Amino acid sequence: MAMPRRWIRERGVVKLLMEPQGAVVALTMRTYSYLFIVSKRFVGVKRIRTADRLVARAEYSTPKVLDLIRSTYPHGS
């Protein structure tokens, strides 16, 4: 049986995205979301505004999330 390409789980304020390109664990608060990202390009934590909805806009893809963070927050997050 083939593994699904993406695995997404949402439980309250915690969201988990796992795929072959990496993983994102998002802790969502009222104003900010804290993204714990593990991928080939980046391992670390990013803080983004919750209202920006970057993970959904990136179609739940780890590389696209990193690209959107870089374009939305050019001076870091």
Phi, psi and omega per residue, in radians:
M1 nan 2.265 -3.112
A2 -1.333 2.498 3.083
M3 -1.322 2.528 3.047
P4 -1.142 2.596 -3.101
R5 -1.256 -0.530 3.127
R6 -2.307 2.544 3.092
W7 -2.267 2.065 -3.078
I8 -2.192 2.265 3.072
R9 -2.356 2.396 3.092
E10 -2.205 2.185 3.115
R11 -2.356 1.621 3.135
G12 1.116 -2.070 -3.088
V13 -1.531 -0.122 -3.115
V14 -1.851 2.266 3.100
K15 -2.219 2.457 -3.088
L16 -2.252 2.252 3.079
L17 -2.202 2.150 3.072
M18 -2.230 2.383 3.119
E19 -2.715 2.980 -3.114
P20 -1.045 -0.492 -3.110
Q21 -1.436 -0.195 -3.139
G22 2.710 -2.956 -3.122
A23 -2.471 2.587 3.085
V24 -2.323 2.228 2.984
V25 -1.985 2.089 -3.093
A26 -1.923 2.230 3.028
L27 -1.868 1.903 -2.992
T28 -1.759 2.141 3.073
M29 -1.926 -2.998 -3.091
R30 -1.136 -0.851 -3.059
T31 -1.749 -0.688 -3.057
Y32 -2.152 2.691 2.956
S33 -2.036 2.449 3.096
Y34 -1.901 2.063 -3.085
L35 -1.817 2.108 3.031
F36 -1.703 1.947 -2.978
I37 -2.017 2.351 3.026
V38 -2.252 2.014 3.087
S39 -2.657 3.110 3.097
K40 -1.169 -0.561 -3.085
R41 -1.469 -0.493 -3.001
F42 -2.710 2.394 2.994
V43 -2.276 2.054 -3.138
G44 2.842 -2.818 -3.064
V45 -2.084 2.405 3.043
K46 -2.218 2.453 3.059
R47 -1.903 2.219 3.139
I48 -2.268 2.809 3.050
R49 -1.282 2.322 -3.120
T50 -1.046 -0.666 -3.092
A51 -1.138 -0.337 -3.127
D52 -1.236 -0.386 3.097
R53 0.827 0.816 -3.043
L54 -1.130 -0.674 -3.095
V55 -1.146 -0.738 3.100
A56 -1.179 -0.728 3.119
R57 -1.141 -0.473 3.125
A58 -1.502 0.193 3.103
E59 1.010 0.619 3.083
Y60 0.958 0.796 3.108
S61 -2.130 2.169 -3.090
T62 -1.015 -0.842 3.113
P63 -1.074 -0.664 3.117
K64 -1.191 -0.590 3.078
V65 -1.069 -0.804 3.138
L66 -1.104 -0.707 3.105
D67 -1.116 -0.753 3.124
L68 -1.168 -0.664 3.085
I69 -1.081 -0.774 -3.126
R70 -1.111 -0.670 -3.124
S71 -1.393 -0.571 -3.121
T72 -1.376 -0.625 -3.116
Y73 -2.111 1.317 -3.055
P74 -1.125 -0.405 -3.122
H75 -1.774 0.309 3.128
G76 1.724 2.926 3.132
S77 -2.257 nan nan
